[in-house]
Amino acid sequence: MAGNSELKLRIDNVVKKFPTRSGEITALNGVTLDIKENEFICVVGPSGCGKSTLLNIIAGLDVPTSGKVLIDGKEVTGPGKERGVVFQQYALFPWLTVRQNVEFGLELANVPKGERKMISDHYLDMVDLRAFADSYPKELSGGMKQRTAIARAYAVNPEILLMDEPFGALDAQTRTQLQTELLSTWEKEQKTCFFITHDVEEAVILGQKVIIMSARPGRIKEIIDIDIPYPRTQETKLTDEFIKLKNRIWSEVYQEYLEVRK
């Protein structure tokens, strides 16, 4: 499925430096990227290459040292309701039920109670958790917690979904299941997705483009188009085209990993 050709998100020459005891560290060095509306972008690269820093800047949770991020031509100066964020750690409120967690953003936005329930029902059905609506996070498995976090991000109807290794802590079967669910939801809901992962296979099965970042200081080393048609399934991973792309990206990422080790 092609993304809409409208430009949604522009990352314009973003530099991020952090002060440390031993001097300044440059985490990002001149990152520039245009992302179209409804495009699914996956970002891979070695640890410490600034992937999460970049996501936090797009989310408005951090500010660049120089450069800027624009959404629909407007500069990002802080968090906003047009962006939903899902982290690797589930970040659920333990004192709220699954439904209350999903409705949290809607309540902040003063959405009436009846409408909140309708919306939360829709997204709980989407992640197959309606039966657990009244459970608390401590009663859920890791995969169920992450599905709750994804439903919560979707419930406020963001235009952009920012996901920082959301499946990183899950076992292989749960991860595969959530990849499948995310793809089918993305095809239905049409969001712009910016998805960080350590897993090259995950990047290739999900993304329309894979951004490979260099070792620190993080720059965009290469942008690879994934010309595999949707809908993609787990069987897609067995095709020659998929394997070739995966190996190509993996070898690029591995080169950057070796740079880190030097």
DRENKOL-643699 format. One record per residue: residue in one letter; residue number from 1; x, y, z of N, C-alpha, C in turn. Coordinates in steps of 0.1 Angstrom, whole numbers, plus 2048, in hexadecimal, padded with zeros to 3 digits. Each point is the difference from the previous one (the first is absolute). Layout:
// DRENKOL-643699
ATOM   koldren   marfi   n_x   n_y   n_z   ca_x   ca_y   ca_z   c_x   c_y   c_z
ATOM         A     NUM     X     Y     Z      X      Y      Z     X     Y     Z
...
This chain:
// DRENKOL-643699
ATOM   koldren   marfi   n_x   n_y   n_z   ca_x   ca_y   ca_z   c_x   c_y   c_z
ATOM         M       1   808   7F4   800    7F8    80C    800   809   80C   800
ATOM         A       2   7FE   809   7F7    808    80C    7FF   7FB   80A   80A
ATOM         G       3   80A   807   807    7FC    80B    809   7FB   80C   7F7
ATOM         N       4   7F7   808   806    7FC    80C    7F9   80D   808   7FD
ATOM         S       5   7FF   808   7F5    80C    807    7FC   802   80D   808
ATOM         E       6   7F7   804   808    801    80C    808   80B   7FE   80B
ATOM         L       7   808   80B   801    80B    7FF    80A   7F9   802   80E
ATOM         K       8   803   7F7   809    7FA    801    80E   80B   805   80A
ATOM         L       9   80C   7FB   7FF    809    802    80B   80E   803   7F9
ATOM         R      10   806   80B   804    80D    804    7FB   80A   801   80B
ATOM         I      11   80B   7F8   7FF    80B    801    80A   80B   808   7F9
ATOM         D      12   803   80C   805    808    809    7F8   80D   803   807
ATOM         N      13   80A   7F8   7FC    80E    803    804   801   800   810
ATOM         V      14   7FB   7F5   806    7FF    800    80F   80D   7FB   805
ATOM         V      15   806   808   809    80C    7FD    808   7FC   7FF   80F
ATOM         K      16   805   7F6   807    7FD    7FF    80E   80D   7FD   807
ATOM         K      17   804   809   80A    80C    7FE    808   7FC   7FF   80E
ATOM         F      18   807   7F7   807    7FE    7FF    80F   80D   803   807
ATOM         P      19   7FF   808   80B    80C    802    808   803   7F4   809
ATOM         T      20   80C   7FC   801    804    7F5    809   80C   805   808
ATOM         R      21   804   7F9   80A    80C    804    808   80C   801   7F8
ATOM         S      22   801   7F7   7F6    80D    801    7F8   7FE   808   7F3
ATOM         G      23   7F6   809   800    7FE    808    7F4   7F3   7FD   7F9
ATOM         E      24   7FE   807   7F5    7F3    7FF    7F9   800   7F4   7F7
ATOM         I      25   7F4   7F9   800    7FF    7F5    7F7   7F5   804   7F5
ATOM         T      26   803   7FD   7F4    7F7    803    7F5   7F8   7F3   7FD
ATOM         A      27   7F3   800   804    7F8    7F4    7FD   7FB   800   7F2
ATOM         L      28   7FB   80C   7FB    7FB    801    7F2   808   80B   7F9
ATOM         N      29   804   7FD   7F4    808    80A    7F9   7FA   802   7F2
ATOM         G      30   7F7   80A   7FF    7FB    804    7F3   7F6   7F6   7FA
ATOM         V      31   7F6   7FC   807    7F6    7F7    7FB   7F5   807   7F8
ATOM         T      32   7FE   7FD   7F4    7F6    806    7F7   7F8   7F5   7FA
ATOM         L      33   7F3   801   801    7F7    7F5    7FB   7F2   806   7FE
ATOM         D      34   7FA   7FC   7F4    7F2    804    7FD   7F8   7F3   801
ATOM         I      35   7F5   801   807    7F6    7F4    802   7F3   805   7FB
ATOM         K      36   7FA   7F8   7F6    7F3    803    7FB   7F5   7FC   809
ATOM         E      37   7F4   805   7FD    7F4    7FC    807   7FE   7F1   7FE
ATOM         N      38   7FC   7F9   80B    7FD    7F2    800   80C   7F7   7FD
ATOM         E      39   80C   805   800    80B    7F8    7FD   805   7F8   80C
ATOM         F      40   804   7F4   7FE    805    7F8    80B   810   7FF   7FF
ATOM         I      41   806   807   809    80F    801    800   805   7F8   80B
ATOM         C      42   80A   7F7   7FE    807    7F9    80A   80F   805   801
ATOM         V      43   805   801   80C    80D    805    802   808   7F6   807
ATOM         V      44   80C   7FC   7FA    809    7F6    807   80E   807   801
ATOM         G      45   808   7FA   808    80E    805    802   805   7FA   80D
ATOM         P      46   80E   801   802    806    7FB    80C   7FB   807   80D
ATOM         S      47   802   7FA   80B    7FC    806    80D   808   80D   801
ATOM         G      48   7FA   80B   805    807    80C    803   801   809   7F3
ATOM         C      49   7F8   7FC   7F5    801    808    7F4   7F6   80C   800
ATOM         G      50   7F9   801   80B    7F7    80C    801   7F1   7FE   7FB
ATOM         K      51   7FD   7F3   7FE    7F2    7FD    7FB   7F5   805   809
ATOM         S      52   802   7FD   80D    7F6    804    80A   800   80F   803
ATOM         T      53   80C   806   7FF    802    80E    801   7F8   807   7F5
ATOM         L      54   801   7FB   7F4    7F8    806    7F5   7F1   7FF   802
ATOM         L      55   7FC   7F4   805    7F2    7FE    802   7FB   80A   80B
ATOM         N      56   808   801   80A    7FC    809    80B   7FF   80F   7FB
ATOM         I      57   808   804   7F7    800    80D    7FB   7F3   802   7F7
ATOM         I      58   7FD   7F6   7F8    7F3    800    7F8   7F4   801   809
ATOM         A      59   801   7F8   80B    7F5    800    80A   7FE   80D   808
ATOM         G      60   80B   808   7FF    7FF    80D    808   804   7FE   80E
ATOM         L      61   807   7F4   803    804    7FD    80E   80E   805   802
ATOM         D      62   807   804   7F5    80E    805    801   801   80A   7F5
ATOM         V      63   80A   809   802    802    80B    7F5   80D   7FE   7FA
ATOM         P      64   801   803   7F2    80D    7FE    7FA   809   80C   804
ATOM         T      65   80D   7FD   7FF    80A    80B    802   7FF   80A   7F5
ATOM         S      66   7FF   7FA   7F4    7FD    809    7F4   7F8   7F8   7F6
ATOM         G      67   7FA   807   7F6    7F7    7FA    7F7   7F2   7FF   806
ATOM         K      68   7F7   7FB   7F8    7F2    800    805   7F8   7F4   7FA
ATOM         V      69   7F4   7FD   806    7F7    7F7    7FB   7F3   807   7FD
ATOM         L      70   7FA   7FE   7F4    7F4    806    7FC   7F5   7F6   7FE
ATOM         I      71   7F4   802   805    7F5    7F8    7FD   7F6   809   7F8
ATOM         D      72   7FC   7FB   7F4    7F7    809    7F8   806   80E   7FF
ATOM         G      73   80D   801   7FF    806    80E    7FE   802   808   80D
ATOM         K      74   7FA   7FA   80C    801    808    80C   80B   7FA   809
ATOM         E      75   809   808   806    80B    7FB    808   7FB   7FA   80D
ATOM         V      76   806   7F4   803    7FD    7F9    80D   807   807   80B
ATOM         T      77   7F8   804   80A    806    807    80C   7FD   7F8   80D
ATOM         G      78   7F8   7F5   7FF    7FD    7F8    80C   7F6   7F5   7FB
ATOM         P      79   7FC   7F8   80A    7F6    7F5    7FC   7F3   806   7FA
ATOM         G      80   7F9   7F8   7F9    7F4    804    7FA   7F7   7F5   7FD
ATOM         K      81   7F3   803   7FF    7F6    7F5    7FF   800   7F9   7F2
ATOM         E      82   807   806   7F7    801    7FA    7F2   80B   7F4   800
ATOM         R      83   807   7FF   80C    80A    7F5    801   7FD   7F7   80B
ATOM         G      84   7FF   7F3   7FD    7FF    7F6    80A   80D   7F8   802
ATOM         V      85   804   7FD   80C    80D    7FA    802   7FE   7F3   808
ATOM         V      86   807   7F6   7FB    800    7F2    807   80F   7FD   802
ATOM         F      87   803   7FE   80D    80E    7FD    804   802   7F0   802
ATOM         Q      88   80C   7FC   801    803    7F2    803   7FA   7FC   80E
ATOM         Q      89   802   809   80A    7FA    7FD    80D   7F2   805   7FF
ATOM         Y      90   7F7   7F8   805    7F2    802    7FC   7FA   80E   805
ATOM         A      91   806   805   80B    7FC    80E    804   7F0   800   803
ATOM         L      92   7FB   7F6   805    7F2    800    804   7FE   805   80E
ATOM         F      93   7F5   805   804    7FD    804    80E   7FC   7F4   807
ATOM         P      94   807   7FB   80A    7FD    7F4    807   7F3   800   807
ATOM         W      95   7FC   80D   805    7F3    801    808   7F4   801   7F7
ATOM         L      96   801   800   7F3    7F5    801    7F7   7FE   7F3   7F9
ATOM         T      97   7F3   7FD   7FD    7FD    7F3    7F8   805   802   7F2
ATOM         V      98   7FF   7F5   7F8    804    801    7F2   7F7   80A   7F9
ATOM         R      99   7F3   800   802    7F7    80A    7FA   804   80E   804
ATOM         Q     100   802   802   80D    804    80E    805   80D   805   7FA
ATOM         N     101   809   7F7   7FE    80D    803    7FA   7FE   805   7F1
ATOM         V     102   7F7   7F8   7F9    7FE    803    7F2   7F8   80D   7FF
ATOM         E     103   7F8   803   80A    7F7    80C    7FF   807   80D   806
ATOM         F     104   80C   7FE   805    807    80A    808   801   80D   7F8
ATOM         G     105   805   7FF   7F4    802    80C    7F7   7F3   807   7FC
ATOM         L     106   7F6   7F7   7FF    7F2    805    7FC   7FA   808   80B
ATOM         E     107   803   7FB   80D    7FA    807    80B   807   80E   802
ATOM         L     108   80D   800   7FD    807    80D    801   7FB   80A   7F6
ATOM         A     109   7FB   7FA   7F4    7FB    809    7F6   7F1   802   802
ATOM         N     110   7FA   7FD   80B    7F2    802    804   7F6   7FA   7F6
ATOM         V     111   804   7F4   7FB    7F7    7F8    7F8   7F5   7FB   809
ATOM         P     112   7F3   801   7FC    7F5    7FB    809   801   7F1   803
ATOM         K     113   7FB   7FC   80B    802    7F2    805   7FB   7F6   7F6
ATOM         G     114   7F4   802   7FB    7FB    7F6    7F6   808   7FF   7F4
ATOM         E     115   805   80B   7FB    809    800    7F4   80D   7F9   803
ATOM         R     116   805   803   80C    80D    7F9    804   7FF   7F1   800
ATOM         K     117   7F4   7FB   805    7FE    7F2    801   7FF   7FA   7F2
ATOM         M     118   7FA   807   7F7    7FF    7FB    7F2   80E   7FF   7F9
ATOM         I     119   808   80B   803    80D    800    7FA   809   7F5   806
ATOM         S     120   7FF   7FF   80D    809    7F6    807   7FB   7F2   7FC
ATOM         D     121   7F3   7FD   7FE    7FC    7F3    7FC   806   7FD   7F2
ATOM         H     122   7FF   80A   7F7    805    7FE    7F2   80F   7FB   801
ATOM         Y     123   808   808   808    80F    7FD    800   803   7F3   808
ATOM         L     124   7F8   7FE   80A    802    7F3    808   7FD   7F4   7F7
ATOM         D     125   7F5   802   7F8    7FD    7F5    7F6   80C   7FE   7F6
ATOM         M     126   805   80C   7FC    80B    800    7F6   80C   7F8   805
ATOM         V     127   803   801   80D    80C    7F9    806   7FC   7F3   808
ATOM         D     128   7F3   7FD   7FE    7FB    7F3    806   801   800   80F
ATOM         L     129   7FC   80B   806    801    801    80F   7F3   804   807
ATOM         R     130   7F5   7FF   7F8    7F3    804    806   7FD   7F8   80D
ATOM         A     131   803   7F3   7FF    7FD    7F8    80C   808   803   80C
ATOM         F     132   80B   809   7FE    808    803    80C   7FF   80F   803
ATOM         A     133   7F5   806   7FB    7FE    80F    802   801   804   80F
ATOM         D     134   7FB   7F7   809    7FF    804    80E   80C   7FA   808
ATOM         S     135   80A   7FA   7F9    80C    7FB    807   80A   80C   802
ATOM         Y     136   809   7FE   80A    80B    809    803   80D   7FB   7F9
ATOM         P     137   809   80A   7FD    80C    7FC    7F9   808   7F4   807
ATOM         K     138   7FF   7FF   80D    808    7F6    807   7FA   7F2   7FC
ATOM         E     139   7F4   800   7FC    7F9    7F3    7FC   803   7FC   7F2
ATOM         L     140   807   808   7F8    802    7FD    7F2   80E   7FB   7FD
ATOM         S     141   801   7F9   7F5    80D    7FC    7FB   807   80C   7F9
ATOM         G     142   80D   7FE   7FD    807    80B    7F9   7FA   804   7F3
ATOM         G     143   7FC   7F6   7F8    7F9    803    7F3   7F3   807   802
ATOM         M     144   7F9   7FD   80A    7F3    806    802   802   80F   805
ATOM         K     145   80A   802   808    803    80E    805   803   808   7F3
ATOM         Q     146   809   7FA   7F7    804    808    7F5   7F4   803   7F7
ATOM         R     147   7F7   7F6   7FE    7F4    802    7F8   7F7   80B   806
ATOM         T     148   800   801   80E    7F8    80B    807   807   80D   7FC
ATOM         A     149   80D   801   801    807    80C    7FD   7FD   805   7F1
ATOM         I     150   800   7F6   7F7    7FD    803    7F2   7F2   805   7FE
ATOM         A     151   7F6   7F9   807    7F2    805    7FF   7FF   80E   806
ATOM         R     152   807   803   80B    800    80D    806   805   80B   7F6
ATOM         A     153   80B   7FC   7F9    806    80A    7F7   7F6   803   7F4
ATOM         Y     154   7FA   7F5   7FB    7F6    801    7F5   7F3   808   804
ATOM         A     155   7FC   7FE   80D    7F3    805    804   7FE   80F   7FE
ATOM         V     156   80B   807   802    7FF    80F    7FF   801   805   7F1
ATOM         N     157   801   7F6   7F7    800    802    7F2   80B   809   7FB
ATOM         P     158   80D   7FD   804    80B    808    7FB   802   7FF   7F1
ATOM         E     159   806   80A   7FA    803    7FF    7F2   80D   7F9   7FE
ATOM         I     160   809   800   80A    80D    7FA    800   802   7F7   80C
ATOM         L     161   804   7F4   7FD    803    7F6    80B   80F   7FE   801
ATOM         L     162   805   804   80B    80F    7FE    803   802   7F4   809
ATOM         M     163   808   7F6   7FB    801    7F4    808   80F   7FD   802
ATOM         D     164   804   7FF   80C    80E    7FE    804   802   7F1   805
ATOM         E     165   804   7F8   7F6    801    7F2    803   7F5   7FA   808
ATOM         P     166   7F4   802   7FB    7F4    7FC    809   7FF   7F1   802
ATOM         F     167   806   7F8   7F8    7FF    7F1    802   80E   7FA   805
ATOM         G     168   809   809   803    80E    7FB    803   801   7F7   80C
ATOM         A     169   7F7   801   80A    801    7F8    80C   7F7   7F4   800
ATOM         L     170   7FA   7FD   7F4    7F6    7F5    7FF   806   7F3   7FA
ATOM         D     171   7FA   7F5   804    805    7F3    7FA   7FC   800   7F1
ATOM         A     172   807   7F7   7F9    7FF    800    7F1   7F1   7FE   7FB
ATOM         Q     173   7F9   7F7   806    7F2    7FE    7FB   7F7   80C   802
ATOM         T     174   801   806   80C    7F8    80C    803   804   80C   7F7
ATOM         R     175   80D   801   7FD    805    80A    7F7   7FB   7FF   7F2
ATOM         T     176   800   7F3   7FB    7FB    7FD    7F3   7F1   804   7FF
ATOM         Q     177   7F9   7FC   80B    7F1    803    800   7FE   80F   800
ATOM         L     178   807   808   808    7FE    80E    800   805   807   7F3
ATOM         Q     179   80A   7FB   7FA    804    805    7F2   7F4   7FF   7F7
ATOM         T     180   7FA   7F4   800    7F4    7FD    7F7   7F5   80A   803
ATOM         E     181   7FD   801   80D    7F5    809    804   803   80F   7FD
ATOM         L     182   80C   804   802    804    80E    7FD   7FE   803   7F1
ATOM         L     183   805   7F6   7F8    7FF    802    7F1   7F1   801   7FC
ATOM         S     184   7F8   7F7   805    7F2    801    7FB   7F9   80C   806
ATOM         T     185   804   805   80C    7FA    80C    805   805   80C   7F8
ATOM         W     186   80D   800   7FD    805    80C    7F8   7F9   800   7F2
ATOM         E     187   7FE   7F5   7FA    7F9    800    7F3   7F2   805   801
ATOM         K     188   7F9   7FD   80B    7F2    805    802   800   80F   804
ATOM         E     189   809   803   80A    7FE    80D    806   808   80B   7F9
ATOM         Q     190   80A   7FC   7F8    808    80A    7F9   806   80B   808
ATOM         K     191   80B   7FC   807    808    80A    808   80D   801   7FA
ATOM         T     192   807   80B   803    80E    801    7FD   808   7F9   80C
ATOM         C     193   808   7F6   7FD    807    7F9    80A   80F   802   7FF
ATOM         F     194   806   802   80C    80F    802    801   803   7F5   80B
ATOM         F     195   807   7F5   7FC    801    7F4    808   80F   7FD   801
ATOM         I     196   805   800   80D    80E    7FD    802   801   7F1   805
ATOM         T     197   809   7F9   7FA    802    7F2    804   80F   7FC   7FF
ATOM         H     198   804   7F6   808    80D    7FA    7FF   800   7F5   7F6
ATOM         D     199   7F4   7FB   7FC    7FE    7F4    7F9   7FE   803   7F1
ATOM         V     200   80A   7FD   7F8    7FF    803    7F2   7F5   7F9   7F9
ATOM         E     201   7FD   7F3   804    7F5    7F9    7FA   7F2   807   803
ATOM         E     202   7FF   805   80C    7F4    808    804   7FF   80D   7F7
ATOM         A     203   80B   806   7FE    800    80D    7F8   7FB   7FD   7F2
ATOM         V     204   805   7F5   7FA    7FD    7FC    7F2   7F1   7FC   7FF
ATOM         I     205   7FB   7F9   80A    7F2    7FB    7FE   7F6   80B   802
ATOM         L     206   804   80A   808    7F6    80B    803   802   80C   7F6
ATOM         G     207   80C   804   7FD    802    80E    7FB   7FE   801   7F1
ATOM         Q     208   7FC   80B   7FB    801    804    7F2   80F   804   7FC
ATOM         K     209   806   806   80A    80E    804    7FF   807   7FD   80D
ATOM         V     210   80D   7FC   7FF    808    7FD    80B   80B   80A   800
ATOM         I     211   801   808   80B    80B    80A    802   80B   7F9   808
ATOM         I     212   80C   800   7FA    80C    7FA    807   808   80C   806
ATOM         M     213   802   800   80D    807    80A    806   80F   7FC   803
ATOM         S     214   809   809   7FF    80E    7FE    802   803   7FF   80F
ATOM         A     215   80B   7FA   804    805    801    80E   801   80E   804
ATOM         R     216   800   802   80D    801    80E    805   80C   807   7FB
ATOM         P     217   7FF   80D   7FC    7F3    808    801   7F7   7FB   7F5
ATOM         G     218   7F3   7FF   804    7F6    7FA    7F7   7FD   809   7F4
ATOM         R     219   801   7FA   7F4    7FC    806    7F4   7F8   7F6   7F8
ATOM         I     220   7F9   805   7F6    7F9    7F6    7F7   80A   7FB   7F6
ATOM         K     221   803   7F3   801    80A    7FA    7F7   7FA   7FC   7F3
ATOM         E     222   7F4   7FB   801    7F9    7FB    7F3   7F1   7FF   803
ATOM         I     223   7F9   802   7F5    7F1    7FE    800   7FD   7F5   7F6
ATOM         I     224   7FA   7F6   804    7FD    7F4    7F7   7F1   7FF   7FF
ATOM         D     225   7FC   800   7F3    7F1    7FE    7FD   7FE   7F1   801
ATOM         I     226   7F5   7FC   807    7FB    7F2    801   7F5   7FF   7F6
ATOM         D     227   803   7FB   7F4    7F6    7FF    7F6   7F8   7F3   800
ATOM         I     228   7FC   7FC   80C    7F9    7F4    802   7F1   804   802
ATOM         P     229   7F7   7FB   7F8    7F2    805    801   7FA   7FC   80D
ATOM         Y     230   7F6   808   805    7F8    7FC    80B   7F3   7FA   7FB
ATOM         P     231   7F9   7F8   807    802    7FC    80E   80C   7F6   801
ATOM         R     232   809   802   80A    80B    7F7    802   7FC   7F7   80C
ATOM         T     233   804   7F3   7FE    7FE    7F6    80B   80D   7FA   804
ATOM         Q     234   7FF   7F7   80A    80D    7FA    804   806   7F8   7F5
ATOM         E     235   7F7   7FB   7F7    806    7F8    7F4   808   809   7F7
ATOM         T     236   7FD   80D   800    809    80A    7F9   80E   7FF   803
ATOM         K     237   803   7FC   80D    80E    7FF    805   808   7F5   7F9
ATOM         L     238   7F8   7F7   7F9    807    7F4    7FA   804   803   7F2
ATOM         T     239   7FB   80B   7FA    802    803    7F2   80F   804   7FD
ATOM         D     240   805   7FE   7F4    80D    804    7FD   803   80F   801
ATOM         E     241   7F6   807   7FB    801    80F    801   802   805   80E
ATOM         F     242   7F8   7FA   809    801    804    80E   80D   7FD   806
ATOM         I     243   805   7F4   7FD    80D    7FB    806   80B   808   7FA
ATOM         K     244   800   804   7F4    80A    808    7F9   801   80E   807
ATOM         L     245   7F4   806   802    800    80D    806   805   800   80F
ATOM         K     246   7FB   7F5   807    804    7FF    80E   80F   7FE   801
ATOM         N     247   806   7F8   7F7    80F    7FE    801   807   80D   7FC
ATOM         R     248   7FB   807   7F7    807    80C    7FB   800   80A   80C
ATOM         I     249   7F4   802   806    7FF    80A    80B   808   7FB   80C
ATOM         W     250   800   7F3   803    807    7FB    80C   80F   802   7FE
ATOM         S     251   805   7FE   7F4    80F    802    7FE   804   80F   801
ATOM         E     252   7F7   809   7FC    802    80E    802   800   804   80F
ATOM         V     253   7F6   7FA   808    800    803    80E   80C   7FA   807
ATOM         Y     254   804   7F4   7FC    80B    7F9    806   80D   808   7FE
ATOM         Q     255   802   806   7F5    80B    809    7FD   801   80B   80A
ATOM         E     256   7F4   806   803    7FF    80B    80A   803   7FB   80E
ATOM         Y     257   7FB   7F4   803    803    7FA    80D   80F   7FE   802
ATOM         L     258   807   7FC   7F5    80E    7FE    801   807   80E   803
ATOM         E     259   7FA   80A   7FA    806    80E    803   7FF   803   80F
ATOM         V     260   7F5   7FC   806    7FE    803    80E   80B   7F8   808
ATOM         R     261   803   7F4   7FC    80A    7F8    807   80E   805   7FF
ATOM         K     262   803   808   7F6    80E    804    7FE   806   807   80C
